Amino acid sequence: MRKNLPLQNKTKPYFFFLGSTKSSTKDCPYPETFGPYEPPLPSDFCQNSVSLPTPSTQSDENRSRENPMLFWIDSHQNDLETTEYLREIYPQLEIQFAPTFSEARAYLEQNLRDIRHRQQLLVICRGHYIQESKNVIDVVSLLDELNLSVPIGLYTMNRVSLNQHIPNIPERIQVFEERAELLNFVVDNLIH
């Protein structure tokens, strides 16, 4: 049983009601009383109250557009430790995975409008997508085709082997084979 406590100051208390009880009128969503120890609401309460905006999908959409996005063209299970670490140090970072080049193309094309409205977008890819006969040059071409000028990082296990197979990697691509380099790429691009 709740006790009525005296007010420390002379302001009126605010009541927050969560739940449903009988409403005093069809137009007023608030109950006549909040319980046996609280006074009833004034009869003109609903006419004088201000309605607060309800959350909408649009505001959620705007919030997601404010969050930076890392689009990682690789399996989400390839580097779980790095992914978790990024989520810890940058909780508002949205990380989206596409395990294959064709899935990356489909995702980018389907979500292009949202992606273009993002304040920040970073892309990390592999050097090769062997089963699709695609590589990092195809990723760059795709981003150019979609008019997405974004920082691109290439995470490889062997930089020497990568350079042997793809000797002319565009300068705008940052190549790294160490986890620390990948993390620096993400952090540097999110801060600037």
Secondary structure as GFF3:
##gff-version 3
##sequence-region A 1 192
A	DSSP	alpha_helix	45	48	.	.	.	ID=ss1
A	DSSP	alpha_helix	57	66	.	.	.	ID=ss2
A	DSSP	beta_strand	69	73	.	.	.	ID=ss3
A	DSSP	alpha_helix	80	89	.	.	.	ID=ss4
A	DSSP	beta_strand	94	97	.	.	.	ID=ss5
A	DSSP	alpha_helix	101	110	.	.	.	ID=ss6
A	DSSP	alpha_helix	112	117	.	.	.	ID=ss7
A	DSSP	beta_strand	121	125	.	.	.	ID=ss8
A	DSSP	beta_strand	128	129	.	.	.	ID=ss9
A	DSSP	three_ten_helix	130	132	.	.	.	ID=ss10
A	DSSP	beta_strand	134	135	.	.	.	ID=ss11
A	DSSP	alpha_helix	136	145	.	.	.	ID=ss12
A	DSSP	beta_strand	152	155	.	.	.	ID=ss13
A	DSSP	alpha_helix	159	165	.	.	.	ID=ss14
A	DSSP	beta_strand	173	176	.	.	.	ID=ss15
A	DSSP	alpha_helix	179	191	.	.	.	ID=ss16
###
